[in-house]
Amino acid sequence: MTSGSVVDRIDSQHFIDTLLRVVPDLPQPVAESLWSAHGARCYSPAEFLLCEGKASQGIFLIVSGVVRLSLSTDSPKVQNIHSRELRSPALLGVNDVMLGCPVSLTAQALTEVCSAFIPRTAFVNAVRQYPSAGIAFSQLIAEELSSTYSRISKLRAASAGSTR
């Protein structure tokens, strides 16, 4: 992960409002706890927030900007598979932290990106302390998984249609 430039903390109300737009069922004390643990970072276009395969260090609350998510391939002929664009407000890295696995996608800033970085330990502690937070974040993961399966189905259908 590229560290980005560290900036002043994000205003607590702006942070909480943005987080609750992404995870509406999140208890207020969890949002406040995550704000206490965050560090604000800005990324220039083309800078990396996350690199596939690296250890997951935390999550990002994307406050402003656009991030491109991609997946590398094993084929040397194909560079990266463009997965999708993530526009603010959004969370990045929740799946990897909750599952305790390495980063699954590369995330690169397409525009100037301002984010709140929440360290893995603080995130996991908040989820452990408030089981309802775990449920709220699990719902977010389920929605993302459903969206991914939908995109894969559409790509397969388009691919099947073009080979006929």
SULFENVEN-V588793 format. One record per residue. N is the residue number from 1. OMEGA is omega in radians with two decimals (none if undefined). NEAR is the number of other ideal C-beta (glycine too) atoms within 12 Angstrom. D_CENTER is the distance of its C-alpha to the mean C-alpha in whole Angstrom. Layout:
n = <N | N>
omega = <OMEGA | OMEGA>
near = <NEAR | NEAR>
d_center = <D_CENTER | D_CENTER>
This chain:
n = <1 | 2 | 3 | 4 | 5 | 6 | 7 | 8 | 9 | 10 | 11 | 12 | 13 | 14 | 15 | 16 | 17 | 18 | 19 | 20 | 21 | 22 | 23 | 24 | 25 | 26 | 27 | 28 | 29 | 30 | 31 | 32 | 33 | 34 | 35 | 36 | 37 | 38 | 39 | 40 | 41 | 42 | 43 | 44 | 45 | 46 | 47 | 48 | 49 | 50 | 51 | 52 | 53 | 54 | 55 | 56 | 57 | 58 | 59 | 60 | 61 | 62 | 63 | 64 | 65 | 66 | 67 | 68 | 69 | 70 | 71 | 72 | 73 | 74 | 75 | 76 | 77 | 78 | 79 | 80 | 81 | 82 | 83 | 84 | 85 | 86 | 87 | 88 | 89 | 90 | 91 | 92 | 93 | 94 | 95 | 96 | 97 | 98 | 99 | 100 | 101 | 102 | 103 | 104 | 105 | 106 | 107 | 108 | 109 | 110 | 111 | 112 | 113 | 114 | 115 | 116 | 117 | 118 | 119 | 120 | 121 | 122 | 123 | 124 | 125 | 126 | 127 | 128 | 129 | 130 | 131 | 132 | 133 | 134 | 135 | 136 | 137 | 138 | 139 | 140 | 141 | 142 | 143 | 144 | 145 | 146 | 147 | 148 | 149 | 150 | 151 | 152 | 153 | 154 | 155 | 156 | 157 | 158 | 159 | 160 | 161 | 162 | 163 | 164>
omega = <3.00 | -3.03 | -3.05 | 3.11 | -3.13 | 3.14 | 3.10 | 3.13 | 3.08 | 3.11 | -3.03 | -3.11 | 3.10 | 3.10 | -3.08 | 3.11 | -3.13 | 3.14 | -3.12 | 3.01 | -3.12 | -3.10 | -3.01 | -3.09 | -3.11 | 3.12 | -3.12 | 3.14 | 3.11 | 3.12 | 3.13 | 3.11 | 3.14 | 3.08 | -3.13 | -3.06 | -2.98 | 2.95 | -3.11 | 3.14 | 3.07 | -3.13 | 3.07 | 3.07 | 3.13 | 3.08 | -3.13 | 3.02 | -3.14 | 3.07 | -3.13 | 3.07 | 3.12 | 3.09 | 3.13 | -3.08 | -3.12 | -3.13 | 3.12 | 2.92 | -3.13 | -3.08 | 3.08 | 3.08 | -3.10 | -3.13 | 3.06 | 3.07 | 3.12 | -3.12 | 3.12 | 3.14 | 3.09 | -3.10 | 3.11 | -3.14 | -3.12 | -3.08 | -3.12 | 3.05 | 3.11 | -3.10 | 3.14 | 3.07 | 3.13 | -3.12 | 3.13 | -0.13 | -3.12 | 3.02 | -3.11 | 3.05 | -3.10 | -3.11 | -3.06 | -3.13 | -3.11 | 3.13 | 3.13 | -3.11 | 3.10 | 3.14 | -3.04 | -3.13 | 3.00 | 3.13 | -3.10 | 3.13 | 3.03 | 3.10 | 2.99 | -3.10 | 3.02 | -3.09 | 2.98 | 3.11 | 3.14 | -3.11 | -3.11 | -3.09 | 3.14 | 3.13 | -3.11 | 3.11 | 3.12 | 3.13 | 3.10 | -3.09 | -3.11 | -3.13 | 3.13 | 3.07 | 3.08 | 3.11 | -3.14 | 3.12 | 3.09 | 3.08 | 3.10 | 3.12 | 3.13 | 3.11 | 3.13 | 3.11 | 3.11 | 3.11 | 3.12 | 3.12 | 3.11 | 3.11 | 3.13 | 3.12 | 3.13 | 3.11 | 3.11 | 3.14 | 3.12 | 3.11 | 3.12 | 3.12 | -3.10 | -3.14 | -3.13 | none>
near = <31 | 25 | 19 | 31 | 19 | 18 | 22 | 15 | 20 | 33 | 17 | 20 | 15 | 24 | 34 | 30 | 21 | 32 | 43 | 25 | 21 | 33 | 37 | 19 | 22 | 36 | 25 | 23 | 16 | 33 | 36 | 23 | 29 | 46 | 32 | 22 | 26 | 36 | 29 | 31 | 37 | 29 | 36 | 19 | 18 | 17 | 27 | 29 | 46 | 42 | 26 | 27 | 16 | 21 | 17 | 33 | 28 | 36 | 42 | 50 | 45 | 43 | 36 | 27 | 32 | 26 | 40 | 30 | 37 | 27 | 25 | 20 | 15 | 10 | 10 | 7 | 7 | 12 | 13 | 20 | 20 | 19 | 25 | 25 | 22 | 35 | 20 | 29 | 30 | 33 | 40 | 47 | 44 | 44 | 28 | 32 | 36 | 30 | 18 | 15 | 18 | 20 | 33 | 30 | 35 | 32 | 42 | 32 | 35 | 26 | 22 | 23 | 41 | 36 | 45 | 46 | 41 | 39 | 25 | 28 | 18 | 27 | 41 | 29 | 21 | 38 | 32 | 17 | 18 | 25 | 14 | 21 | 33 | 26 | 19 | 30 | 38 | 22 | 22 | 32 | 26 | 17 | 22 | 30 | 18 | 14 | 18 | 21 | 14 | 15 | 19 | 18 | 14 | 15 | 18 | 14 | 14 | 13 | 12 | 11 | 10 | 9 | 8 | 7>
d_center = <13 | 15 | 15 | 15 | 18 | 18 | 19 | 21 | 19 | 18 | 20 | 20 | 20 | 18 | 15 | 16 | 17 | 14 | 12 | 15 | 14 | 11 | 12 | 16 | 18 | 16 | 20 | 20 | 21 | 18 | 16 | 19 | 18 | 15 | 16 | 19 | 17 | 14 | 15 | 15 | 14 | 15 | 14 | 17 | 17 | 17 | 15 | 12 | 9 | 9 | 12 | 12 | 15 | 14 | 14 | 11 | 12 | 9 | 6 | 6 | 7 | 8 | 11 | 13 | 13 | 11 | 9 | 11 | 9 | 12 | 14 | 17 | 20 | 23 | 26 | 27 | 28 | 24 | 22 | 18 | 17 | 15 | 13 | 12 | 11 | 8 | 10 | 10 | 10 | 7 | 4 | 1 | 4 | 6 | 8 | 9 | 10 | 12 | 13 | 14 | 14 | 13 | 10 | 11 | 9 | 10 | 8 | 11 | 12 | 14 | 16 | 16 | 13 | 13 | 10 | 11 | 10 | 11 | 13 | 13 | 16 | 16 | 13 | 15 | 18 | 17 | 16 | 20 | 22 | 21 | 21 | 20 | 16 | 16 | 17 | 15 | 12 | 13 | 14 | 11 | 10 | 14 | 13 | 10 | 13 | 16 | 14 | 14 | 18 | 19 | 18 | 19 | 22 | 23 | 23 | 25 | 27 | 27 | 28 | 31 | 32 | 32 | 34 | 37>
